[in-house]
Amino acid sequence: WAPWDDADNKPFVRIEGVTKKFGDFVAVDNITLDIFEREFFSLLGPSGCGKTTLLRMLAGFETPSDGRILLDGEDMSRVPPHKRPVNMMFQSYALFPHMTVEKNIAFGLKQDGISRDEIGERVGRILALVQLGKFAARKPDQLSGGQRQRVALARALVKNPKILLLDEPLGALDKKLREETQFELMNIQEKLGITFIIVTHDQEEAMTVSSRIALMDQGRVVQVATPSEIYEAPNSRKVAEFIGEVNIFECRVDSVEKDCAHLESAQMPCRVRTARSLDARPGDTVWSAIRPEKMVVSLTPPGDLSVNCIAGEVWDIAYLGKLSVFHVKTDSGLMVTVTQTNRLRETERTITWEDRVYITWSANAAVVLRD
Ligand code: ATP
């Protein structure tokens, strides 16, 4: 079920023309964005692009300079943070060092004047959910980084927010634990069925956990899409380059047909055939973007060297176990990256440095970009 594709479905979070200025500096620049109930939504982008500022406006810690934010249909402009149906988990976790895990989690509920019985019941339930039952009596400094992260998560969830905002929630964990915890977060989100909005600068993390991603750059949203859409169909060179690796060739449109287009490039001696038509005219400058794993590197020349093929010399090879990364210097001096899985190749000898190779790709591997 993809609520963002359903025109009748109302957005749960609506960000309408929101701008945030600090003095003359525009940190968030006229962003409009809809997020739906039960989404695991990521704000992704390089450092300083305005992700945290946008999240803080959702929480109510910052006020928009312009525009408005609606949560569940209600304008939040005048609603203070503690009255919003949201809770925020900070990267620093902000746990109380002198309190036990149980007391840390119960703290917010106690302040809200909830009865002891109910607090006990809710804290017990959430401790079980994050698998910390055994650690209830420990203090934060007696826990591992991953366990502390789960206490912070439990503390944010115990207040039953409709939306949980997470600012780099896994930033303090090492790579392996981070990957494990991504799946735990996804599980918990699915079990509770609440909306998660996460800030991250790690594109792999965003790809793993998200229903959709908003890619931000210099205060603006440059593309909103599902992980596979943003990878397979980026809408600009900037997006293609931020999400994963890509080879980009500047091209000139030669001809556009109903279901394909032909491009020429000064950087390649061949013509590029695409599997889709283009909204472009002959003579226009476009860029063709091809992911390294969608290219094939071979010692044997293909039947037709004039279409979707570049010849070159192997510059270096990185062996990464399940795959190898080839850097090939083409005859026109361009460096092209190709990744290939290391299956047993019995028909061909292994490619080594300085070999003359042919890089080929199918017509549907190239995404044509206008900017
Ligand atoms: P990071 O991943 O490094 O946290 P980010 O994308 O979350 O980056 P923000 O923290 O939202 O970026 O900051 C966006 C820009 O706004 C930055 O250039 C930052 O210096 C600036 N900024 C943020 N808060 C303030 C503030 N209170 N006063 C002035 N400038 C600020």
Residues whose N, C-alpha, C, O or C-beta is under 5 A from the ligand:
A	BS01	ATP	F22 A27 P46 S47 G48 C49 G50 K51 T52 T53 H201
